[in-house]
Amino acid sequence: MVGGGLAGSEAAWQLARAGIPVMLHEMRPGRGTEAHQTDRLAELVCSNSFRSDDAMNNAVGLLHEEMRRCGSLILAAADAHKLPAGGALAVDRDGFAEEVTRRLAAEPLIRLERGEVAGLPPAEWGSTILATGPLTSPPLAEAIRGLTGEDSLAFFDAIAPIVHRESIDFTRAWFQSRYDKKGPGGDQGLGGDGADYINCALDAAQYEAFIDALLSGDKTEFKEWEASTPYFDGCLPIEVMAARGRETLRFGPMKPVGLTDPNTGRRSHAVVQLRQDNALGTLFNIVGFQTKLKYAEQVRIFRMIPGLEQAEFARLGGLHRNTFLNSPRVLDPRLRLKAEPRLSFAGQITGVEGYVESAGIGLLAGRFLAAERLGRDLPPPPPTTALGALLAHITGGADDRHFQPMNINFGLFPPLAEMPGGRKGRQTRKPALAARALADLGIWLEGWRQAA
Ligand SMILES: Cc1cc2nc3c(=O)[nH]c(=O)nc-3n(C[C@H](O)[C@H](O)[C@H](O)COP(=O)(O)OP(=O)(O)OC[C@H]3O[C@@H](n4cnc5c(N)ncnc54)[C@H](O)[C@@H]3O)c2cc1C
């Protein structure tokens, strides 16, 4: 194991529980990162929240519950150091990280080695999981990049907001590709006839009001160590583009050319386009809308777009320093690097986003490697589970041409055979998806027990 963060700690624990000896390499405290402050394993670098703990109504709460049922160390330590936080699982960060560190140190099958792994793990280490996180040390990151190719390991993310398709108002929005050009999906696009994009038109007054909102909206600041990067020249936040001139967006991501609004039969003043974000066709991202606006501001401002008034966001936009792989392209369904299967990856570096998601992918990487070492076959968890949906997204469901980090959300789950419709249906749908997930996880876990 390389990296003793959220994912590496969980993966090491899962391996040891399965009886596999582990050498865990962690570079701190000898070498630090820009965000970590201590030498503890599983340090929380920012917030102390694991977000909602509501398993039946919230996808991250469901992921908590699935991880508990899989014997997760991270969830056990979080539960043991829980603080009062309403429906959220917030933890005492020191107690939490101390507990993870203590339990891993007490595990006889795990040996902790402090020191940076400054290049690819040597072949004699055998199968190795790399869980070095969003701030992977530069020599290792460069070595991984050498293996995956330059365009398969990014050093920053540029996340555009992602909308649940079912929350878009199609009396105003319409499917069409610019100039009706067929994409790689050919006639198979969700809109039929090669119409791959969802379009939302703005008239001149709506456009001006939208620009005003972008310019005055509250933004988050870059951290000092994030600010001086050439990256942002190529991928500007939408509000920065708007600040360069009121017409800039109309000649950029909001250009109306090649599109006809079926409601007016004409070209619009400006158009916002949404592109399919997962193979299931349940999620769409707002093209070119990476942003540093605060989350509440994003919801308020993006709901000004005609057709998105009731939009529900699977994730909001952001830009961060973040080392991550183009996993749908380079990893197999068990998180192994296709080009060199002795190396597998876990945590945020696989293109998931968040403490819980990182630990969840660590849990799977640990179990897959344990199965391999024991000479057993462990199929990936079903995509109807939170663990399986997240894994399926990063290892295939996401479009590798535009891959950006993803957090767990119900849009990643295959729809129910009978989806309750409408606003009311939306409320009963989540518990139904969660119940199906927990039942299917039980079957997956049982299969593993029987094979043991
Ligand atoms: C500044 C910042 C703030 C964040 N805030 C939040 C938040 O509030 N909430 C949230 O849910 N998510 C947050 N995230 C995202 C993400 O959830 C966390 O980064 C999470 O810690 C990722 O888990 P991980 O195990 O993949 O990586 P990490 O927890 O970062 O663990 C990686 C470990 O690998 C070690 N390492 C790196 N390179 C090497 C090497 N070459 N050799 C040996 N060891 C190495 C590091 O020291 C580290 O201990 C944040 C990310 C960043 C960068």
The ligand as an ORCA input file, in Angstrom:
! r2SCAN-3c Opt
* xyz 0 1
  C      -7.319     20.959      0.486
  C      -8.333     19.863      0.393
  C      -9.487     19.931      1.156
  C     -10.453     18.913      1.084
  N     -11.558     19.001      1.860
  C     -12.469     18.009      1.861
  C     -13.611     18.067      2.731
  O     -13.770     19.013      3.479
  N     -14.496     17.054      2.692
  C     -14.344     15.980      1.878
  O     -15.189     15.075      1.899
  N     -13.280     15.894      1.041
  C     -12.347     16.879      1.009
  N     -11.259     16.816      0.170
  C     -11.180     15.748     -0.830
  C     -10.779     14.334     -0.360
  O     -11.897     13.737      0.203
  C      -9.654     14.260      0.604
  O      -8.528     14.779     -0.010
  C      -9.376     12.820      1.084
  O      -8.419     12.902      2.099
  C      -8.912     11.885     -0.011
  O      -8.558     10.629      0.527
  P      -7.334      9.805     -0.075
  O      -7.092      8.663      0.832
  O      -7.554      9.553     -1.497
  O      -6.095     10.822      0.035
  P      -5.381     11.398      1.341
  O      -6.283     11.327      2.505
  O      -4.806     12.699      0.963
  O      -4.219     10.340      1.592
  C      -3.129     10.230      0.733
  C      -1.910      9.917      1.580
  O      -0.834      9.567      0.733
  C       0.352     10.159      1.231
  N       1.291     10.271      0.083
  C       1.188     11.071     -1.005
  N       2.203     10.824     -1.844
  C       2.960      9.832     -1.282
  C       4.135      9.158     -1.677
  N       4.752      9.424     -2.829
  N       4.664      8.208     -0.844
  C       4.052      7.912      0.338
  N       2.934      8.540      0.762
  C       2.387      9.477     -0.044
  C      -0.118     11.481      1.818
  O       0.765     11.970      2.792
  C      -1.462     11.097      2.415
  O      -1.365     10.686      3.749
  C     -10.256     17.811      0.217
  C      -9.101     17.752     -0.563
  C      -8.144     18.750     -0.475
  C      -6.903     18.658     -1.309
*
